[in-house]
């Protein structure tokens, strides 16, 4: 487990969500990729924000109730994005996740987003290790 890295369990395929993406399109992308949140990229694929189900919930409730307006991701996204490096140890990130938010991290390598890691991915890594340890007993 000491040598297990974030890059070993991260999700490599990511949705293409930009600040101009309409809210419902962003929701569809999160559902398609089975993500609770995703990085937001500018036209040059530079990380500019993060959008999660939590930020989408309130405006979707309001828009569906009043049947009004188009809401862009730029109006909802977080711009102070917490990232993690692909070579970060799984245990180190698990410790960080125990204290609360965020639950999902864009994974960076060389300044470029190369994937996403979620609490579910960390649980899977820890579970796999636990099962393999107990298989030898």
N, C-alpha and C positions, 0 to 999 in steps of 0.2 A: 504494500500500500504506500510505502514511503516513496516509491518511484512512479506512482500513478499521477499523471498530469492532467490538467484541464483539457488539453487538446486530445486526449485519449477518449473523452466522453462527450465532447461538445457536439452540437448540431452544426453541421457545415453548410447546409442549404438554408438560405434566409430569404424572406420576402423582400421585394423592392418597394419600400415605403419612403416617400419623400415628403417634405413639408407641404407640398401642394396636393398630396393624396387626400381624397375626400374620406371622411370618417367611416362611412359604411364600407368603402373599399379596403381601408386599413383593417377593419374588423374581419372582413372576408379573408384577407391575407393571413391574419393571425390564426384563424380557424383552419385554413388550408394547411398551414405549417405546424399546427397543433402547438402554438406558442401562447404564453400569457402576455408577452410583450416582445417588442422588436426594435432594433436600431432604425433610426431615420437617417437617410443619406441625402446629400445634395446631388446635383446633376453630375458631379465629378466623383461620386461614390465616397465622399468624405463624410464621416460621422458628424451629424449636427444635432442629434437628439435621440430620444427614446420615447416610445409610445407603448402604453400598457392598457390592458382591459380596464384597469381602475380609472385611468384618465378618460376613457371612452364611455364609461357607463353613464355618468351624469348627463353629458350633452346628448347621448342617444336617448335617454329617458325623456328629456325635455323636447327634443326634436320629434320623437315619435308621438308624444302626447299632443303637441301643438301642430304637428305636421308642417314644420317650417324649416326653411333654410338649409344651406349646405355648410357643413362645418369642415374646415381643413385641419389636417394633422398639426400644422404650424401653430394653430390656436390652442392646442391641447398638450403637445409634447413637452417632456422635460428636456432642458438643454444642458443641465449639469449631469452628465452621464458617468456613472461609475463603471469602469471596465476592468477586465482581468487579463493577464498575459497567458498565453497558451501553455507556457512552461510552469505555471503556478501549480503547486502540489494540491491534490484533491482535499487532503486533510486540512491544509491551511485555509482553503476557500470554505470548507464545511464549518470551520471555527468561526469564520467571518459571517456566515449565513445564519448561525445560531442566534445572533443578536437581533435579527429582524430583517429590514429591507436593505438592499433590494433582493428579490428572489431570482432575478435573471440578470445575467451580465453579458454584454458583448465581449467577445474574446478578440484581443488585439495581438498582432504579430507584425513587427516592423512598422507600427503606426497605422496598420490597415486592419479593418474588421475581417476576421477569417471564420467567425462562427458565433454561436451563442451557447451559454451553459446555464442551466436552470437548477433549482433545488432538486427537482425530480431527477435530473442527470446525476447529481451528486449522490442522492439516495441510491440510485442504481449502481454506481461505482462502489459505494460502501457495502451495499447488499451483496454484490457479486463477490467482493473480497471476504465478507463474513461467511457466505455459503462455502467458498473454496477452503477457508480455514477449517470449518467444521466438517468438511468431507473427509479430512484426514484423521478425524478422531474415531 
